[in-house]
Amino acid sequence: MNSDAKSRRYERIHSQLSDLLSQTPDTTARMATTAALLHHKFKSFFWTGFYRLIDGQLTVGPYQGPLACQILEKDKGVCWAGVNSREPVVVPNVHEFPGHIACDSRSKSEIVVPCKDKNGNIYAVLDIDSTDFDTFDETDAAGLENITALLTR
């Protein structure tokens, strides 16, 4: 999918989620709805979900896909890289990422987007894996950042 088509898809998903997420202030429900919608709108998304930052640990939250690691080792892997950098992390080939945590060996590329509250504090990350290499790019990062911003509106 080219960048323009991908951008338009993210805009449509953003609009749809904006309406859906207005139905509840509950963050867990919002995460579950977001993960489900994203997972089913992109065929390349193998695992789509959230890791919540709880008491200094990244603990699995709502997701779609195969079984996940329940707790991610501190400061290791792509999700922690997103927390520590406070920016989206795009990984074209997870096998080349230092300290990658392989919850499922079928994953080949990944994107992580930090979820920030209204004060800019990170409370979770959106983590998406693909079974294809080079699935994610800056278009995904921008689209997913706009979508995660909806969680705290």
Salt bridges, closest charged atoms under 4 A:
GLU73 OE1 - LYS76 NZ 3.73
ASP104 OD2 - ARG106 NH2 2.73
GLU110 OE1 - HIS100 NE2 3.40
ASP137 OD2 - LYS6 NZ 3.29
ASP140 OD2 - LYS6 NZ 2.72
